[in-house]
Amino acid sequence: MNKEDFCPYCEEITRFRFITKQETLPVMGEPVEYQARVRRCAVCRGEYAPTELEEENFKTAYTIYRRRHNLLSPEQIRVIREKYGLSQRNFSRFLGWGDITVHRYEAGALPDAAYNVMLVLIDDPLNALKVFMLNRNNLAPGVAEKLKKRIQELIRKDGRGPGYGDDEACGAADNLSSVSVKEP
Ligand SMILES: [Zn+2]
């Protein structure tokens, strides 16, 4: 179907159609081949992509890069965060990251490999409990208290064995954490 819009080559409103073509975009210095969607002007046959189409094409290339490197998608990151009932800022603080890191990831920025591993691990409430014992002071007391209850609830729901997730287990995780953070 033909539509009309401003053609940057003709410098006037012309009819165009969408075409797909193979393109390569460097993502984190790595060439990613993908199917780009661009407009082709019916008059001059020039190909162009307005900003929103450019963004769509970037997303396509990023998605391929994510799959290749097993990086979580913005949607997957949001689901993990919401499981713990935290805002983007508080989730960042919980993980010991800069305040806007999670916001950037959920907006589409590619997570650094080490941060991606952290996000994959934190999906497990038992790991979340250990991180909580390390980083709870990064959170306001009310937020921390609510988070602890939420993590305990998730662990119980997972049926991870009696005692796991109660205050005693938190204490155990606390000891575990203090051992594991010691320098060799
Ligand atoms: Zn044109």
Backbone and ligand atoms as CSV (ligand in chain L), in Angstrom:
chain,resi,resn,atom,element,x,y,z
A,1,MET,N,N,0.849,-1.203,0.000
A,1,MET,CA,C,0.000,0.000,0.000
A,1,MET,C,C,0.885,1.254,0.000
A,2,ASN,N,N,0.544,2.190,-0.848
A,2,ASN,CA,C,1.315,3.430,-0.920
A,2,ASN,C,C,0.797,4.481,0.068
A,3,LYS,N,N,1.753,5.156,0.683
A,3,LYS,CA,C,1.400,6.254,1.579
A,3,LYS,C,C,2.152,7.478,1.107
A,4,GLU,N,N,1.886,8.600,1.744
A,4,GLU,CA,C,2.558,9.835,1.351
A,4,GLU,C,C,3.250,10.478,2.534
A,5,ASP,N,N,4.439,11.003,2.271
A,5,ASP,CA,C,5.127,11.796,3.296
A,5,ASP,C,C,6.240,12.579,2.607
A,6,PHE,N,N,6.960,13.351,3.400
A,6,PHE,CA,C,8.037,14.183,2.876
A,6,PHE,C,C,9.230,13.312,2.469
A,7,CYS,N,N,9.668,13.431,1.201
A,7,CYS,CA,C,10.867,12.705,0.764
A,7,CYS,C,C,12.060,13.651,0.890
A,8,PRO,N,N,13.124,13.236,1.622
A,8,PRO,CA,C,14.272,14.123,1.824
A,8,PRO,C,C,15.056,14.379,0.532
A,9,TYR,N,N,14.890,13.527,-0.471
A,9,TYR,CA,C,15.614,13.728,-1.744
A,9,TYR,C,C,14.822,14.656,-2.666
A,10,CYS,N,N,13.515,14.367,-2.815
A,10,CYS,CA,C,12.656,15.215,-3.665
A,10,CYS,C,C,12.364,16.545,-2.959
A,11,GLU,N,N,12.514,16.557,-1.649
A,11,GLU,CA,C,12.180,17.720,-0.827
A,11,GLU,C,C,10.745,18.165,-1.026
A,12,GLU,N,N,9.876,17.188,-1.175
A,12,GLU,CA,C,8.433,17.466,-1.195
A,12,GLU,C,C,7.673,16.195,-0.813
A,13,ILE,N,N,6.361,16.352,-0.663
A,13,ILE,CA,C,5.523,15.206,-0.296
A,13,ILE,C,C,5.377,14.279,-1.500
A,14,THR,N,N,5.765,13.033,-1.302
A,14,THR,CA,C,5.642,12.056,-2.390
A,14,THR,C,C,5.064,10.759,-1.835
A,15,ARG,N,N,4.677,9.877,-2.716
A,15,ARG,CA,C,4.209,8.568,-2.289
A,15,ARG,C,C,5.434,7.703,-1.975
A,16,PHE,N,N,5.255,6.783,-1.045
A,16,PHE,CA,C,6.360,5.860,-0.719
A,16,PHE,C,C,5.787,4.497,-0.394
A,17,ARG,N,N,6.631,3.483,-0.421
A,17,ARG,CA,C,6.241,2.163,0.091
A,17,ARG,C,C,7.352,1.656,1.002
A,18,PHE,N,N,6.977,0.725,1.881
A,18,PHE,CA,C,7.970,0.139,2.783
A,18,PHE,C,C,8.678,-1.015,2.081
A,19,ILE,N,N,9.980,-1.091,2.237
A,19,ILE,CA,C,10.724,-2.252,1.766
A,19,ILE,C,C,11.628,-2.757,2.900
A,20,THR,N,N,11.984,-4.026,2.845
A,20,THR,CA,C,12.952,-4.541,3.832
A,20,THR,C,C,14.237,-4.867,3.095
A,21,LYS,N,N,15.337,-4.582,3.742
A,21,LYS,CA,C,16.635,-4.872,3.144
A,21,LYS,C,C,17.629,-5.277,4.215
A,22,GLN,N,N,18.563,-6.111,3.815
A,22,GLN,CA,C,19.594,-6.562,4.755
A,22,GLN,C,C,20.548,-5.412,5.052
A,23,GLU,N,N,20.753,-5.124,6.342
A,23,GLU,CA,C,21.717,-4.089,6.716
A,23,GLU,C,C,22.583,-4.589,7.849
A,24,THR,N,N,23.684,-3.898,8.073
A,24,THR,CA,C,24.585,-4.264,9.161
A,24,THR,C,C,24.750,-3.066,10.082
A,25,LEU,N,N,24.572,-3.315,11.374
A,25,LEU,CA,C,24.753,-2.246,12.361
A,25,LEU,C,C,25.788,-2.713,13.381
A,26,PRO,N,N,26.807,-1.899,13.662
A,26,PRO,CA,C,27.723,-2.302,14.730
A,26,PRO,C,C,27.073,-2.090,16.094
A,27,VAL,N,N,26.954,-3.171,16.869
A,27,VAL,CA,C,26.411,-3.076,18.229
A,27,VAL,C,C,27.530,-3.462,19.179
A,28,MET,N,N,27.897,-2.579,20.077
A,28,MET,CA,C,29.017,-2.789,20.990
A,28,MET,C,C,30.250,-3.247,20.199
A,29,GLY,N,N,30.471,-2.620,19.051
A,29,GLY,CA,C,31.638,-2.915,18.241
A,29,GLY,C,C,31.543,-4.214,17.447
A,30,GLU,N,N,30.368,-4.845,17.487
A,30,GLU,CA,C,30.211,-6.127,16.795
A,30,GLU,C,C,29.195,-5.955,15.657
A,31,PRO,N,N,29.556,-6.354,14.425
A,31,PRO,CA,C,28.610,-6.167,13.326
A,31,PRO,C,C,27.409,-7.107,13.449
A,32,VAL,N,N,26.211,-6.548,13.387
A,32,VAL,CA,C,24.985,-7.339,13.472
A,32,VAL,C,C,24.202,-7.163,12.175
A,33,GLU,N,N,23.969,-8.267,11.468
A,33,GLU,CA,C,23.164,-8.219,10.243
A,33,GLU,C,C,21.701,-8.357,10.606
A,34,TYR,N,N,20.865,-7.544,10.016
A,34,TYR,CA,C,19.437,-7.622,10.345
A,34,TYR,C,C,18.617,-7.120,9.161
A,35,GLN,N,N,17.321,-7.378,9.218
A,35,GLN,CA,C,16.408,-6.917,8.175
A,35,GLN,C,C,15.875,-5.541,8.564
A,36,ALA,N,N,16.348,-4.524,7.858
A,36,ALA,CA,C,15.899,-3.160,8.151
A,36,ALA,C,C,14.649,-2.851,7.327
A,37,ARG,N,N,13.776,-2.041,7.904
A,37,ARG,CA,C,12.596,-1.588,7.181
A,37,ARG,C,C,12.813,-0.121,6.816
A,38,VAL,N,N,12.758,0.190,5.535
A,38,VAL,CA,C,12.937,1.583,5.106
A,38,VAL,C,C,11.820,1.953,4.124
A,39,ARG,N,N,11.716,3.253,3.852
A,39,ARG,CA,C,10.752,3.725,2.867
A,39,ARG,C,C,11.455,3.901,1.528
A,40,ARG,N,N,10.729,3.605,0.450
A,40,ARG,CA,C,11.268,3.912,-0.875
A,40,ARG,C,C,10.313,4.881,-1.564
A,41,CYS,N,N,10.879,6.007,-1.964
A,41,CYS,CA,C,10.081,7.048,-2.622
A,41,CYS,C,C,9.633,6.549,-4.004
A,42,ALA,N,N,8.358,6.740,-4.308
A,42,ALA,CA,C,7.811,6.267,-5.592
A,42,ALA,C,C,8.287,7.138,-6.757
A,43,VAL,N,N,8.729,8.363,-6.471
A,43,VAL,CA,C,9.148,9.280,-7.531
A,43,VAL,C,C,10.637,9.105,-7.850
A,44,CYS,N,N,11.514,9.296,-6.834
A,44,CYS,CA,C,12.964,9.250,-7.092
A,44,CYS,C,C,13.562,7.879,-6.763
A,45,ARG,N,N,12.768,7.003,-6.140
A,45,ARG,CA,C,13.193,5.665,-5.704
A,45,ARG,C,C,14.290,5.725,-4.630
A,46,GLY,N,N,14.489,6.896,-4.052
A,46,GLY,CA,C,15.444,7.039,-2.948
A,46,GLY,C,C,14.920,6.317,-1.710
A,47,GLU,N,N,15.843,5.743,-0.942
A,47,GLU,CA,C,15.448,5.027,0.272
A,47,GLU,C,C,15.809,5.864,1.495
A,48,TYR,N,N,14.893,5.945,2.426
A,48,TYR,CA,C,15.140,6.737,3.638
A,48,TYR,C,C,14.329,6.171,4.797
A,49,ALA,N,N,14.792,6.480,5.996
A,49,ALA,CA,C,14.106,6.018,7.204
A,49,ALA,C,C,13.930,7.201,8.142
A,50,PRO,N,N,12.706,7.619,8.391
A,50,PRO,CA,C,12.506,8.668,9.393
A,50,PRO,C,C,12.841,8.139,10.787
A,51,THR,N,N,12.944,9.060,11.734
A,51,THR,CA,C,13.433,8.713,13.076
A,51,THR,C,C,12.762,7.474,13.678
A,52,GLU,N,N,11.431,7.405,13.583
A,52,GLU,CA,C,10.754,6.281,14.261
A,52,GLU,C,C,11.102,4.942,13.602
A,53,LEU,N,N,11.367,4.987,12.301
A,53,LEU,CA,C,11.756,3.762,11.600
A,53,LEU,C,C,13.206,3.387,11.948
A,54,GLU,N,N,14.052,4.414,12.060
A,54,GLU,CA,C,15.441,4.221,12.509
A,54,GLU,C,C,15.448,3.514,13.860
A,55,GLU,N,N,14.600,4.007,14.762
A,55,GLU,CA,C,14.548,3.446,16.119
A,55,GLU,C,C,14.097,1.996,16.084
A,56,GLU,N,N,13.104,1.728,15.245
A,56,GLU,CA,C,12.608,0.357,15.096
A,56,GLU,C,C,13.737,-0.545,14.584
A,57,ASN,N,N,14.526,-0.042,13.627
A,57,ASN,CA,C,15.621,-0.826,13.059
A,57,ASN,C,C,16.727,-1.083,14.089
A,58,PHE,N,N,17.017,-0.062,14.893
A,58,PHE,CA,C,17.991,-0.220,15.976
A,58,PHE,C,C,17.538,-1.321,16.928
A,59,LYS,N,N,16.246,-1.282,17.260
A,59,LYS,CA,C,15.688,-2.272,18.185
A,59,LYS,C,C,15.828,-3.678,17.618
A,60,THR,N,N,15.569,-3.813,16.317
A,60,THR,CA,C,15.684,-5.127,15.667
A,60,THR,C,C,17.113,-5.654,15.800
A,61,ALA,N,N,18.098,-4.793,15.498
A,61,ALA,CA,C,19.506,-5.195,15.576
A,61,ALA,C,C,19.890,-5.517,17.027
A,62,TYR,N,N,19.411,-4.697,17.962
A,62,TYR,CA,C,19.699,-4.919,19.379
A,62,TYR,C,C,19.130,-6.250,19.852
A,63,THR,N,N,17.926,-6.576,19.373
A,63,THR,CA,C,17.281,-7.825,19.771
A,63,THR,C,C,18.113,-9.015,19.306
A,64,ILE,N,N,18.648,-8.928,18.092
A,64,ILE,CA,C,19.501,-10.012,17.583
A,64,ILE,C,C,20.762,-10.128,18.435
A,65,TYR,N,N,21.345,-8.979,18.768
A,65,TYR,CA,C,22.557,-8.970,19.604
A,65,TYR,C,C,22.269,-9.580,20.982
A,66,ARG,N,N,21.123,-9.211,21.561
A,66,ARG,CA,C,20.734,-9.745,22.874
A,66,ARG,C,C,20.629,-11.260,22.838
A,67,ARG,N,N,19.956,-11.778,21.792
A,67,ARG,CA,C,19.777,-13.236,21.686
A,67,ARG,C,C,21.137,-13.918,21.556
A,68,ARG,N,N,22.002,-13.309,20.763
A,68,ARG,CA,C,23.318,-13.895,20.517
A,68,ARG,C,C,24.120,-13.993,21.812
A,69,HIS,N,N,23.973,-12.990,22.688
A,69,HIS,CA,C,24.771,-12.947,23.926
A,69,HIS,C,C,23.963,-13.318,25.167
A,70,ASN,N,N,22.762,-13.859,24.964
A,70,ASN,CA,C,21.894,-14.238,26.089
A,70,ASN,C,C,21.670,-13.091,27.069
A,71,LEU,N,N,21.450,-11.908,26.527
A,71,LEU,CA,C,21.158,-10.764,27.392
A,71,LEU,C,C,19.642,-10.670,27.593
A,72,LEU,N,N,19.241,-10.322,28.794
A,72,LEU,CA,C,17.821,-10.176,29.091
A,72,LEU,C,C,17.236,-9.002,28.303
A,73,SER,N,N,15.973,-9.131,27.929
A,73,SER,CA,C,15.287,-8.039,27.238
A,73,SER,C,C,14.785,-7.034,28.282
A,74,PRO,N,N,14.485,-5.799,27.852
A,74,PRO,CA,C,13.927,-4.813,28.790
A,74,PRO,C,C,12.682,-5.351,29.493
A,75,GLU,N,N,11.853,-6.072,28.749
A,75,GLU,CA,C,10.627,-6.651,29.302
A,75,GLU,C,C,10.944,-7.690,30.382
A,76,GLN,N,N,11.926,-8.548,30.124
A,76,GLN,CA,C,12.310,-9.568,31.123
A,76,GLN,C,C,12.848,-8.913,32.388
A,77,ILE,N,N,13.602,-7.823,32.216
A,77,ILE,CA,C,14.163,-7.119,33.375
A,77,ILE,C,C,13.036,-6.496,34.196
A,78,ARG,N,N,12.057,-5.927,33.501
A,78,ARG,CA,C,10.913,-5.319,34.194
A,78,ARG,C,C,10.153,-6.379,35.002
A,79,VAL,N,N,9.952,-7.558,34.405
A,79,VAL,CA,C,9.209,-8.626,35.087
A,79,VAL,C,C,9.934,-9.050,36.372
A,80,ILE,N,N,11.265,-9.195,36.309
A,80,ILE,CA,C,12.039,-9.576,37.498
A,80,ILE,C,C,11.900,-8.494,38.574
A,81,ARG,N,N,12.030,-7.231,38.160
A,81,ARG,CA,C,11.940,-6.132,39.126
A,81,ARG,C,C,10.562,-6.100,39.793
A,82,GLU,N,N,9.523,-6.238,38.986
A,82,GLU,CA,C,8.163,-6.137,39.534
A,82,GLU,C,C,7.830,-7.308,40.457
A,83,LYS,N,N,8.481,-8.438,40.232
A,83,LYS,CA,C,8.309,-9.580,41.124
A,83,LYS,C,C,8.663,-9.183,42.562
A,84,TYR,N,N,9.648,-8.308,42.707
A,84,TYR,CA,C,10.087,-7.879,44.037
A,84,TYR,C,C,9.407,-6.592,44.484
A,85,GLY,N,N,8.490,-6.092,43.676
A,85,GLY,CA,C,7.695,-4.923,44.052
A,85,GLY,C,C,8.516,-3.658,44.233
A,86,LEU,N,N,9.612,-3.532,43.484
A,86,LEU,CA,C,10.488,-2.367,43.647
A,86,LEU,C,C,10.368,-1.404,42.467
A,87,SER,N,N,10.567,-0.115,42.745
A,87,SER,CA,C,10.663,0.879,41.681
A,87,SER,C,C,12.001,0.668,40.968
A,88,GLN,N,N,12.152,1.291,39.812
A,88,GLN,CA,C,13.419,1.156,39.077
A,88,GLN,C,C,14.591,1.627,39.930
A,89,ARG,N,N,14.402,2.750,40.615
A,89,ARG,CA,C,15.474,3.325,41.427
A,89,ARG,C,C,15.831,2.406,42.600
A,90,ASN,N,N,14.796,1.911,43.290
A,90,ASN,CA,C,15.063,1.042,44.438
A,90,ASN,C,C,15.647,-0.310,44.014
A,91,PHE,N,N,15.228,-0.776,42.861
A,91,PHE,CA,C,15.804,-2.038,42.361
A,91,PHE,C,C,17.298,-1.838,42.074
A,92,SER,N,N,17.642,-0.688,41.485
A,92,SER,CA,C,19.054,-0.361,41.237
A,92,SER,C,C,19.840,-0.329,42.541
A,93,ARG,N,N,19.262,0.319,43.551
A,93,ARG,CA,C,19.959,0.438,44.839
A,93,ARG,C,C,20.105,-0.919,45.509
A,94,PHE,N,N,19.040,-1.713,45.403
A,94,PHE,CA,C,19.059,-3.076,45.954
A,94,PHE,C,C,20.231,-3.866,45.364
A,95,LEU,N,N,20.470,-3.664,44.072
A,95,LEU,CA,C,21.547,-4.402,43.400
A,95,LEU,C,C,22.906,-3.732,43.582
A,96,GLY,N,N,22.908,-2.567,44.234
A,96,GLY,CA,C,24.169,-1.856,44.469
A,96,GLY,C,C,24.660,-1.118,43.233
A,97,TRP,N,N,23.724,-0.768,42.332
A,97,TRP,CA,C,24.078,-0.086,41.095
A,97,TRP,C,C,23.730,1.402,41.183
A,98,GLY,N,N,24.168,2.163,40.175
A,98,GLY,CA,C,23.788,3.567,40.082
A,98,GLY,C,C,22.278,3.699,39.962
A,99,ASP,N,N,21.741,4.802,40.478
A,99,ASP,CA,C,20.290,4.982,40.580
A,99,ASP,C,C,19.523,4.768,39.269
A,100,ILE,N,N,20.119,5.156,38.140
A,100,ILE,CA,C,19.337,5.115,36.903
A,100,ILE,C,C,19.642,3.893,36.024
A,101,THR,N,N,20.493,2.985,36.529
A,101,THR,CA,C,20.911,1.847,35.693
A,101,THR,C,C,19.724,1.006,35.222
A,102,VAL,N,N,18.848,0.637,36.146
A,102,VAL,CA,C,17.710,-0.215,35.773
A,102,VAL,C,C,16.775,0.544,34.825
A,103,HIS,N,N,16.620,1.825,35.079
A,103,HIS,CA,C,15.798,2.649,34.175
A,103,HIS,C,C,16.356,2.578,32.747
A,104,ARG,N,N,17.665,2.695,32.619
A,104,ARG,CA,C,18.299,2.653,31.293
A,104,ARG,C,C,18.076,1.288,30.633
A,105,TYR,N,N,18.220,0.221,31.411
A,105,TYR,CA,C,18.045,-1.126,30.852
A,105,TYR,C,C,16.599,-1.365,30.413
A,106,GLU,N,N,15.667,-0.893,31.224
A,106,GLU,CA,C,14.258,-1.108,30.866
A,106,GLU,C,C,13.856,-0.225,29.682
A,107,ALA,N,N,14.634,0.841,29.464
A,107,ALA,CA,C,14.361,1.722,28.323
A,107,ALA,C,C,15.047,1.201,27.056
A,108,GLY,N,N,15.848,0.118,27.168
A,108,GLY,CA,C,16.403,-0.496,25.971
A,108,GLY,C,C,17.921,-0.528,25.886
A,109,ALA,N,N,18.627,0.116,26.846
A,109,ALA,CA,C,20.094,0.047,26.814
A,109,ALA,C,C,20.541,-1.401,27.055
A,110,LEU,N,N,21.644,-1.792,26.426
A,110,LEU,CA,C,22.130,-3.163,26.570
A,110,LEU,C,C,22.833,-3.337,27.909
A,111,PRO,N,N,22.437,-4.344,28.699
A,111,PRO,CA,C,23.116,-4.539,29.967
A,111,PRO,C,C,24.548,-5.043,29.764
A,112,ASP,N,N,25.423,-4.503,30.554
A,112,ASP,CA,C,26.794,-4.992,30.650
A,112,ASP,C,C,26.730,-6.475,31.054
A,113,ALA,N,N,27.675,-7.301,30.547
A,113,ALA,CA,C,27.602,-8.753,30.766
A,113,ALA,C,C,27.513,-9.123,32.251
A,114,ALA,N,N,28.318,-8.494,33.097
A,114,ALA,CA,C,28.316,-8.825,34.523
A,114,ALA,C,C,26.982,-8.441,35.171
A,115,TYR,N,N,26.422,-7.317,34.735
A,115,TYR,CA,C,25.124,-6.873,35.260
A,115,TYR,C,C,24.027,-7.820,34.803
A,116,ASN,N,N,24.168,-8.337,33.588
A,116,ASN,CA,C,23.187,-9.282,33.072
A,116,ASN,C,C,23.182,-10.567,33.903
A,117,VAL,N,N,24.381,-11.032,34.250
A,117,VAL,CA,C,24.495,-12.230,35.094
A,117,VAL,C,C,23.797,-11.988,36.427
A,118,MET,N,N,24.029,-10.825,37.007
A,118,MET,CA,C,23.407,-10.444,38.281
A,118,MET,C,C,21.879,-10.499,38.171
A,119,LEU,N,N,21.348,-9.974,37.070
A,119,LEU,CA,C,19.891,-9.951,36.879
A,119,LEU,C,C,19.334,-11.369,36.737
A,120,VAL,N,N,20.079,-12.225,36.019
A,120,VAL,CA,C,19.650,-13.616,35.859
A,120,VAL,C,C,19.614,-14.298,37.229
A,121,LEU,N,N,20.652,-14.072,38.039
A,121,LEU,CA,C,20.741,-14.714,39.358
A,121,LEU,C,C,19.679,-14.189,40.322
A,122,ILE,N,N,19.425,-12.892,40.267
A,122,ILE,CA,C,18.509,-12.263,41.222
A,122,ILE,C,C,17.066,-12.715,40.983
A,123,ASP,N,N,16.806,-13.288,39.841
A,123,ASP,CA,C,15.467,-13.818,39.553
A,123,ASP,C,C,15.101,-14.910,40.566
A,124,ASP,N,N,16.118,-15.588,41.106
A,124,ASP,CA,C,15.902,-16.619,42.124
A,124,ASP,C,C,15.825,-15.946,43.498
A,125,PRO,N,N,14.694,-16.074,44.184
A,125,PRO,CA,C,14.530,-15.384,45.479
A,125,PRO,C,C,15.581,-15.767,46.513
A,126,LEU,N,N,16.126,-16.974,46.423
A,126,LEU,CA,C,17.188,-17.359,47.377
A,126,LEU,C,C,18.420,-16.488,47.166
A,127,ASN,N,N,18.723,-16.189,45.929
A,127,ASN,CA,C,19.839,-15.274,45.646
A,127,ASN,C,C,19.479,-13.854,46.068
A,128,ALA,N,N,18.214,-13.496,45.832
A,128,ALA,CA,C,17.755,-12.156,46.222
A,128,ALA,C,C,17.930,-11.966,47.733
A,129,LEU,N,N,17.674,-13.041,48.478
A,129,LEU,CA,C,17.816,-12.956,49.934
A,129,LEU,C,C,19.275,-12.682,50.328
A,130,LYS,N,N,20.192,-13.358,49.645
A,130,LYS,CA,C,21.615,-13.133,49.945
A,130,LYS,C,C,22.020,-11.705,49.595
A,131,VAL,N,N,21.577,-11.239,48.453
A,131,VAL,CA,C,21.892,-9.860,48.052
A,131,VAL,C,C,21.246,-8.874,49.020
A,132,PHE,N,N,20.047,-9.233,49.478
A,132,PHE,CA,C,19.364,-8.364,50.440
A,132,PHE,C,C,20.198,-8.191,51.710
A,133,MET,N,N,20.780,-9.277,52.195
A,133,MET,CA,C,21.571,-9.193,53.413
A,133,MET,C,C,22.824,-8.326,53.209
A,134,LEU,N,N,23.332,-8.314,51.985
A,134,LEU,CA,C,24.513,-7.486,51.677
A,134,LEU,C,C,24.151,-6.009,51.499
A,135,ASN,N,N,23.029,-5.772,50.833
A,135,ASN,CA,C,22.734,-4.410,50.351
A,135,ASN,C,C,21.538,-3.748,51.010
A,136,ARG,N,N,20.980,-4.359,52.041
A,136,ARG,CA,C,19.733,-3.818,52.606
A,136,ARG,C,C,19.875,-2.367,53.054
A,137,ASN,N,N,21.089,-1.981,53.453
A,137,ASN,CA,C,21.281,-0.608,53.933
A,137,ASN,C,C,21.235,0.427,52.805
A,138,ASN,N,N,21.249,-0.045,51.559
A,138,ASN,CA,C,21.101,0.884,50.432
A,138,ASN,C,C,19.668,1.391,50.322
A,139,LEU,N,N,18.741,0.700,51.012
A,139,LEU,CA,C,17.314,1.021,50.868
A,139,LEU,C,C,16.794,1.712,52.120
A,140,ALA,N,N,15.773,2.533,51.932
A,140,ALA,CA,C,15.103,3.143,53.082
A,140,ALA,C,C,14.532,2.001,53.932
A,141,PRO,N,N,14.514,2.164,55.290
A,141,PRO,CA,C,14.096,1.062,56.167
A,141,PRO,C,C,12.730,0.471,55.791
A,142,GLY,N,N,11.774,1.319,55.468
A,142,GLY,CA,C,10.440,0.834,55.093
A,142,GLY,C,C,10.472,-0.018,53.839
A,143,VAL,N,N,11.252,0.438,52.870
A,143,VAL,CA,C,11.374,-0.288,51.591
A,143,VAL,C,C,12.054,-1.632,51.834
A,144,ALA,N,N,13.102,-1.617,52.656
A,144,ALA,CA,C,13.860,-2.839,52.953
A,144,ALA,C,C,12.965,-3.867,53.651
A,145,GLU,N,N,12.170,-3.399,54.601
A,145,GLU,CA,C,11.289,-4.299,55.366
A,145,GLU,C,C,10.275,-4.968,54.426
A,146,LYS,N,N,9.683,-4.159,53.554
A,146,LYS,CA,C,8.691,-4.674,52.604
A,146,LYS,C,C,9.335,-5.685,51.650
A,147,LEU,N,N,10.553,-5.352,51.222
A,147,LEU,CA,C,11.262,-6.232,50.288
A,147,LEU,C,C,11.575,-7.576,50.938
A,148,LYS,N,N,12.017,-7.523,52.201
A,148,LYS,CA,C,12.353,-8.773,52.892
A,148,LYS,C,C,11.123,-9.681,52.966
A,149,LYS,N,N,9.979,-9.092,53.317
A,149,LYS,CA,C,8.736,-9.875,53.392
A,149,LYS,C,C,8.412,-10.486,52.033
A,150,ARG,N,N,8.598,-9.681,50.998
A,150,ARG,CA,C,8.278,-10.134,49.641
A,150,ARG,C,C,9.186,-11.311,49.248
A,151,ILE,N,N,10.476,-11.186,49.545
A,151,ILE,CA,C,11.420,-12.257,49.198
A,151,ILE,C,C,11.060,-13.537,49.960
A,152,GLN,N,N,10.748,-13.386,51.249
A,152,GLN,CA,C,10.389,-14.551,52.073
A,152,GLN,C,C,9.142,-15.233,51.524
A,153,GLU,N,N,8.186,-14.392,51.115
A,153,GLU,CA,C,6.932,-14.903,50.549
A,153,GLU,C,C,7.217,-15.708,49.266
A,154,LEU,N,N,8.090,-15.162,48.416
A,154,LEU,CA,C,8.423,-15.833,47.156
A,154,LEU,C,C,9.126,-17.162,47.405
A,155,ILE,N,N,10.009,-17.181,48.407
A,155,ILE,CA,C,10.741,-18.409,48.718
A,155,ILE,C,C,9.770,-19.476,49.223
A,156,ARG,N,N,8.837,-19.064,50.083
A,156,ARG,CA,C,7.840,-20.018,50.598
A,156,ARG,C,C,6.976,-20.541,49.468
A,157,LYS,N,N,6.590,-19.619,48.582
A,157,LYS,CA,C,5.722,-20.002,47.464
A,157,LYS,C,C,6.418,-21.013,46.555
A,158,ASP,N,N,7.734,-20.847,46.433
A,158,ASP,CA,C,8.516,-21.783,45.615
A,158,ASP,C,C,8.660,-23.138,46.300
A,159,GLY,N,N,8.268,-23.208,47.582
A,159,GLY,CA,C,8.398,-24.454,48.341
A,159,GLY,C,C,9.838,-24.896,48.463
A,160,ARG,N,N,10.713,-23.958,48.839
A,160,ARG,CA,C,12.145,-24.278,48.885
A,160,ARG,C,C,12.553,-24.869,50.221
A,161,GLY,N,N,11.648,-25.545,50.900
A,161,GLY,CA,C,12.028,-26.231,52.127
A,161,GLY,C,C,11.687,-25.413,53.351
A,162,PRO,N,N,11.351,-26.085,54.475
A,162,PRO,CA,C,10.949,-25.374,55.681
A,162,PRO,C,C,12.101,-24.538,56.229
A,163,GLY,N,N,11.765,-23.398,56.759
A,163,GLY,CA,C,12.801,-22.571,57.379
A,163,GLY,C,C,13.431,-21.600,56.417
A,164,TYR,N,N,13.450,-21.932,55.131
A,164,TYR,CA,C,14.090,-21.036,54.179
A,164,TYR,C,C,13.299,-19.750,54.069
A,165,GLY,N,N,13.949,-18.666,54.263
A,165,GLY,CA,C,13.287,-17.383,54.070
A,165,GLY,C,C,12.768,-16.786,55.356
A,166,ASP,N,N,12.695,-17.552,56.449
A,166,ASP,CA,C,12.285,-16.902,57.695
A,166,ASP,C,C,13.482,-16.159,58.276
A,167,ASP,N,N,13.258,-15.523,59.429
A,167,ASP,CA,C,14.301,-14.639,59.957
A,167,ASP,C,C,15.583,-15.399,60.296
A,168,GLU,N,N,15.392,-16.662,60.722
A,168,GLU,CA,C,16.557,-17.480,61.052
A,168,GLU,C,C,17.420,-17.713,59.796
A,169,ALA,N,N,16.718,-18.031,58.707
A,169,ALA,CA,C,17.430,-18.256,57.446
A,169,ALA,C,C,18.105,-16.975,56.969
A,170,CYS,N,N,17.449,-15.836,57.240
A,170,CYS,CA,C,18.065,-14.544,56.892
A,170,CYS,C,C,19.385,-14.406,57.637
A,171,GLY,N,N,19.368,-14.799,58.910
A,171,GLY,CA,C,20.580,-14.746,59.710
A,171,GLY,C,C,21.653,-15.643,59.123
A,172,ALA,N,N,21.228,-16.825,58.681
A,172,ALA,CA,C,22.159,-17.770,58.076
A,172,ALA,C,C,22.751,-17.182,56.800
A,173,ALA,N,N,21.888,-16.559,56.013
A,173,ALA,CA,C,22.354,-15.943,54.763
A,173,ALA,C,C,23.307,-14.798,55.074
A,174,ASP,N,N,23.016,-14.115,56.185
A,174,ASP,CA,C,23.868,-13.016,56.616
A,174,ASP,C,C,25.292,-13.529,56.870
A,175,ASN,N,N,25.382,-14.629,57.626
A,175,ASN,CA,C,26.681,-15.232,57.920
A,175,ASN,C,C,27.385,-15.658,56.642
A,176,LEU,N,N,26.575,-16.296,55.778
A,176,LEU,CA,C,27.099,-16.781,54.507
A,176,LEU,C,C,27.697,-15.620,53.713
A,177,SER,N,N,26.928,-14.512,53.675
A,177,SER,CA,C,27.370,-13.346,52.913
A,177,SER,C,C,28.667,-12.782,53.479
A,178,SER,N,N,28.724,-12.720,54.817
A,178,SER,CA,C,29.907,-12.101,55.412
A,178,SER,C,C,31.134,-12.962,55.145
A,179,VAL,N,N,30.910,-14.277,54.988
A,179,VAL,CA,C,32.027,-15.161,54.648
A,179,VAL,C,C,32.448,-14.911,53.203
A,180,SER,N,N,31.428,-14.882,52.329
A,180,SER,CA,C,31.755,-14.859,50.902
A,180,SER,C,C,32.330,-13.518,50.431
A,181,VAL,N,N,32.135,-12.438,51.207
A,181,VAL,CA,C,32.678,-11.160,50.748
A,181,VAL,C,C,34.088,-10.900,51.286
A,182,LYS,N,N,34.570,-11.788,52.163
A,182,LYS,CA,C,35.937,-11.600,52.693
A,182,LYS,C,C,36.972,-11.756,51.577
A,183,GLU,N,N,37.967,-10.942,51.638
A,183,GLU,CA,C,39.056,-11.053,50.658
A,183,GLU,C,C,39.875,-12.312,50.975
A,184,PRO,N,N,40.358,-13.009,49.949
A,184,PRO,CA,C,41.155,-14.225,50.205
A,184,PRO,C,C,42.482,-13.888,50.884
L,1,ZN,ZN,ZN,11.847,11.161,-3.610
